[in-house]
């Protein structure tokens, strides 16, 4: 195959990933809505660690675990940001309604 053939394959995968990322975000918005109704905090560090560890464990490579962690941390951060932007709470909010003192810097990809 020629370079253009490989690029077309990459473009098709990028299109599929974009669709899946938006689908995942739609599901996260529903979770945020339900959390808002129940008065739960948006950010659950234990759940985020569970997701990161699960994805690193499923990873067959060639990306290493650190790369997968960075990618999924951005996905998680953007999910929370989208939930907040849609009015489902404050990312650092605690159950009592106070803002948490710890702020996470967004990982760059």
Contact map, one row per residue, 1 for C-alpha under 8 A:
1110110000000000000000000000000000000000000000000000000000000000000000000000000000000000000000000000000000000
1111110000000000000000000000000000000000000000000000000000000000000000000000000000000000000000000000000000000
1111111000000000000000000000000000000000000000000000000000000000000000000000000000000000000000000000000000000
0111111100000000000000000000000000000000000000000000000000000000000000000000000000000000000000000000000000000
1111111110000000000000000000000000000000000000000000000000000000000000000000000000000000000000000000000000000
1111111111000000000000000000000000000000000000000000000000000000000000000000000000000000000000000000000000000
0011111111100000000000000000000000000000000000000000000000000000000000000000000000000000000000000000000000000
0001111111110000000000000000000000000000000000000000000000000000000000000000000000000000000000000000000000000
0000111111111000000000000000000000000000000000000000000000000000000000000000000000000000000000000000000000000
0000011111111100000000000000000000000000000000000000000000000000000000000000000000000000000000000000000000000
0000001111111110000000000000000000000000000000000000000000000000000000000000000000000000000000000000000000000
0000000111111111000000000000000000000000000000000000000000000000000000000000000000000000000000000000000000000
0000000011111111100000000000000000000000000000000000000000000000000000000000000000000000000000000000000000000
0000000001111111110000000000000000000000000000000000000000000000000000000000000000000000000000000000000000000
0000000000111111111000000000000000000000000000000000000000000000000000000000000000000000000000000000000000000
0000000000011111111100000000000000000000000000000000000000000000000000000000000000000000000000000000000000000
0000000000001111111110000000000000000000000000000000000000000000000000000000000000000000000000000000000000000
0000000000000111111111000000000000000000000000000000000000000000000000000000000000000000000000000000000000000
0000000000000011111111100000000000000000000000000000000000000000000000000000000000000000000000000000000000000
0000000000000001111111110000000000000000000000000000000000000000000000000000000000000000000000000000000000000
0000000000000000111111111000000000000000000000000000000000000000000000000000000000000000000000000000000000000
0000000000000000011111111100000000000000000000000000000000000000000000000000000000000000000000000000000000000
0000000000000000001111111110000000000000000000000000000000000000000000000000000000000000000000000000000000000
0000000000000000000111111111000000000000000000000000000000000000000000000000000000000000000000000000000000000
0000000000000000000011111111100000000000000000000000000000000000000000000000001001000000000000000000000000000
0000000000000000000001111111110000000000000000000000000000000000000000000000000000000000000000000000000000000
0000000000000000000000111111111000000000000000000000000000000000000000000000000000000000000000000000000000000
0000000000000000000000011111111100000000000000000000000000000000000000000000001000100000000000000000000000000
0000000000000000000000001111111110000000000000000000000000000000000000000000001001100100000000000000000000000
0000000000000000000000000111111111000000000000000000000000000000000000000000000000000000000000000000000000000
0000000000000000000000000011111111100000000000000000000000000000000000000000000000000000000000000000000000000
0000000000000000000000000001111111110000010000000000000000000000000000000000000000100001100000000000000000000
0000000000000000000000000000111111111000000000000000000000000000000000000000000000100001000000000000000000000
0000000000000000000000000000011111111100000000000000000000000000000000000000000000000000000000000000000000000
0000000000000000000000000000001111111111110000000000000000000000000000000000000000000001000000000000000000000
0000000000000000000000000000000111111111110000000000000000000000000000000000000000000001100000000000000000000
0000000000000000000000000000000011111111000000000000000000000000000000000000000000000000000000000000000000000
0000000000000000000000000000000001111111000000000000000000000000000000000000000000000000000000000000000000000
0000000000000000000000000000000000111111100000000000000000000000000000000000000000000000000000100000000000000
0000000000000000000000000000000000111111110000000000000000000000000000000000000000000000000000100000000000000
0000000000000000000000000000000000110011111100000000000000000000000000000000000000000000111111100000000000000
0000000000000000000000000000000100110001111100000000000000000000000000000000000100100001111110000000000000000
0000000000000000000000000000000000000000111110000000000000000000000000000000000100000000001100000000000000000
0000000000000000000000000000000000000000111111110000000000000000000000000000000000000000000000000000000000000
0000000000000000000000000000000000000000001111111000000000000000000000000000000000000000000000000000000000000
0000000000000000000000000000000000000000000111111100000000000000000000000000000000000000000000000000000000000
0000000000000000000000000000000000000000000111111110000000000000000000000000000000000000000000000000000000000
0000000000000000000000000000000000000000000111111111000000000000000000000001000000000000000000000000000000000
0000000000000000000000000000000000000000000011111111100000000000000000000000000000000000000000000000000000000
0000000000000000000000000000000000000000000001111111110000000000000000000000000000000000000000000000000000000
0000000000000000000000000000000000000000000000111111111000000000000000000000000000000000000000000000000000000
0000000000000000000000000000000000000000000000011111111100000000000110011000000000000000000000000000000000000
0000000000000000000000000000000000000000000000001111111110000000000000000000000000000000000000000000000000000
0000000000000000000000000000000000000000000000000111111111000000000000000000000000000000000000000000000000000
0000000000000000000000000000000000000000000000000011111111100000000110000000000000000000000000000000000000000
0000000000000000000000000000000000000000000000000001111111100000100110000000000000000000000000000000000000000
0000000000000000000000000000000000000000000000000000111111100000000000000000000000000000000000000000000000000
0000000000000000000000000000000000000000000000000000011111110000000000000000000000000000000000000000000000000
0000000000000000000000000000000000000000000000000000001111111011100100000000000000000000000000000000000000000
0000000000000000000000000000000000000000000000000000000001111110000000000000000000000000000000000000000000000
0000000000000000000000000000000000000000000000000000000000111111000000000000000000000000000000000000000000000
0000000000000000000000000000000000000000000000000000000000011111000000000000000000000000000000000000000000000
0000000000000000000000000000000000000000000000000000000000111111101100000000000000000000000000000000000000000
0000000000000000000000000000000000000000000000000000000000101111111100000000000000000000000000000000000000000
0000000000000000000000000000000000000000000000000000000100100011111110000000000000000000000000000000000000000
0000000000000000000000000000000000000000000000000000000000000001111111000000000000000000000000000000000000000
0000000000000000000000000000000000000000000000000000000000000011111111100000000000000000000000000000000000000
0000000000000000000000000000000000000000000000000001001100100011111111110000000000000000000000000000000000000
0000000000000000000000000000000000000000000000000001001100000000111111111000000000000000000000000000000000000
0000000000000000000000000000000000000000000000000000000000000000011111111100000000000000000000000000000000111
0000000000000000000000000000000000000000000000000000000000000000001111111110000000000000000000000000000000001
0000000000000000000000000000000000000000000000000001000000000000000111111111000000000000000000000000000000000
0000000000000000000000000000000000000000000000000001000000000000000011111111100000000000000000000000000001100
0000000000000000000000000000000000000000000000000000000000000000000001111111110000000000000000000000000001111
0000000000000000000000000000000000000000000000000000000000000000000000111111111000000000000000000000000000000
0000000000000000000000000000000000000000000000010000000000000000000000011111111100000000000000000000000000000
0000000000000000000000000000000000000000000000000000000000000000000000001111111110000000000000000000000001000
0000000000000000000000000000000000000000000000000000000000000000000000000111111111000000000000000000000000000
0000000000000000000000001001100000000000000000000000000000000000000000000011111111100000000000000000000000000
0000000000000000000000000000000000000000011000000000000000000000000000000001111111110000001000000000000000000
0000000000000000000000000000000000000000000000000000000000000000000000000000111111111000001000000000000000000
0000000000000000000000001000100000000000000000000000000000000000000000000000011111111100000000000000000000000
0000000000000000000000000001100110000000010000000000000000000000000000000000001111111111100000000000000000000
0000000000000000000000000000000000000000000000000000000000000000000000000000000111111111111000000000000000000
0000000000000000000000000000000000000000000000000000000000000000000000000000000011111111000000000000000000000
0000000000000000000000000000100000000000000000000000000000000000000000000000000001111111000000000000000000000
0000000000000000000000000000000000000000000000000000000000000000000000000000000000111111100000000000000000000
0000000000000000000000000000000110110000010000000000000000000000000000000000000000111111110000000000000000000
0000000000000000000000000000000100010000110000000000000000000000000000000000000000110011111010000000000000000
0000000000000000000000000000000000000000110000000000000000000000000000000000000000010001111110000010000000000
0000000000000000000000000000000000000000111000000000000000000000000000000000000110010000111110000000000000000
0000000000000000000000000000000000000000111000000000000000000000000000000000000000000000011111000011111000000
0000000000000000000000000000000000000000110000000000000000000000000000000000000000000000111111111111000000000
0000000000000000000000000000000000000000100000000000000000000000000000000000000000000000000111111111000000000
0000000000000000000000000000000000000011100000000000000000000000000000000000000000000000000011111100000000000
0000000000000000000000000000000000000000000000000000000000000000000000000000000000000000000011111100000000000
0000000000000000000000000000000000000000000000000000000000000000000000000000000000000000000011111110000000000
0000000000000000000000000000000000000000000000000000000000000000000000000000000000000000000011111111000000000
0000000000000000000000000000000000000000000000000000000000000000000000000000000000000000010111001111100000000
0000000000000000000000000000000000000000000000000000000000000000000000000000000000000000000111000111111000000
0000000000000000000000000000000000000000000000000000000000000000000000000000000000000000000100000011111000000
0000000000000000000000000000000000000000000000000000000000000000000000000000000000000000000100000001111100000
0000000000000000000000000000000000000000000000000000000000000000000000000000000000000000000100000001111110000
0000000000000000000000000000000000000000000000000000000000000000000000000000000000000000000000000000011111000
0000000000000000000000000000000000000000000000000000000000000000000000000000000000000000000000000000001111100
0000000000000000000000000000000000000000000000000000000000000000000000001100100000000000000000000000000111110
0000000000000000000000000000000000000000000000000000000000000000000001001100000000000000000000000000000011111
0000000000000000000000000000000000000000000000000000000000000000000001000100000000000000000000000000000001111
0000000000000000000000000000000000000000000000000000000000000000000001100100000000000000000000000000000000111
